[in-house]
Amino acid sequence: MNRVVLDLNFWLSVFISKKNSLLLDTIEKHDLEIFSCEEFRKDLESVFYHKDIFKRKLFPPFDSYLEFHAVVSETIAIQYRGGLIHDYKDKLIYDLCIQSRTRILVTNDSDFDVLKKFKRPEIIIMSTAEFWKVFK
């Protein structure tokens, strides 16, 4: 089983491009275990209800997106530890990866390139395009 964290932009791209069922099929086909946390869910909710650009690209009810996220991901409680990442929201993702013992982080955010350099802990940083290519 591959333990995976998907960043906020990955989730938004899934919802905007209506790839919900493709993601679900990919999770089942490749035995992926997706992790999230309550703070991440709140960030997702904030984007839906407070960012006008996404209100135009996504269609209500927004709760259906949050329900899908809850169904396909395992929510764990995390403690903030910080570390190599400077951005607060990226630290949240990093802490989630560490505490869920995730092997793969899917993100296009260059702030995580520092993890590639140190290889500690061993987290594979994968772009959205790489994810869809690897897990066809």
WOVEN-V154825 format. One record per residue. RES is the residue in one letter. SS is DSSP state (2 for helix, 1 for strand, 0 for the rest). OMEGA is omega in whole degrees, 0 to 359 (NA if undefined). Layout:
res = (RES RES)
ss = (SS SS)
omega = (OMEGA OMEGA)
//
This chain:
res = (M N R V V L D L N F W L S V F I S K K N S L L L D T I E K H D L E I F S C E E F R K D L E S V F Y H K D I F K R K L F P P F D S Y L E F H A V V S E T I A I Q Y R G G L I H D Y K D K L I Y D L C I Q S R T R I L V T N D S D F D V L K K F K R P E I I I M S T A E F W K V F K)
ss = (0 1 1 1 1 1 0 2 2 2 2 2 2 2 2 2 0 0 0 2 2 2 2 2 2 2 2 2 2 0 0 1 1 1 1 1 0 2 2 2 2 2 2 2 2 2 2 2 2 2 0 2 2 2 2 2 2 0 0 0 0 0 2 2 2 2 2 2 2 2 2 2 1 1 1 0 0 0 0 0 0 0 0 0 0 0 0 2 2 2 2 2 2 2 2 2 2 2 2 0 0 0 0 1 1 1 0 0 0 2 2 2 2 2 2 2 2 2 0 0 0 0 0 1 1 1 0 2 2 2 2 2 2 2 0 0)
omega = (176 178 190 168 179 183 185 182 176 180 181 179 176 183 181 182 177 180 181 183 176 178 179 177 180 179 181 183 185 177 179 175 185 181 177 176 183 180 179 178 178 176 179 179 180 178 182 189 186 180 185 183 180 176 180 183 180 184 175 3 180 179 180 177 179 177 178 178 180 182 186 181 176 181 178 174 180 174 180 179 180 179 188 186 185 182 184 182 177 175 178 179 179 179 177 178 182 188 175 182 180 178 185 172 179 182 172 184 182 177 182 178 178 179 177 183 186 180 176 351 184 177 177 177 185 176 177 180 178 179 182 179 182 184 178 NA)
//
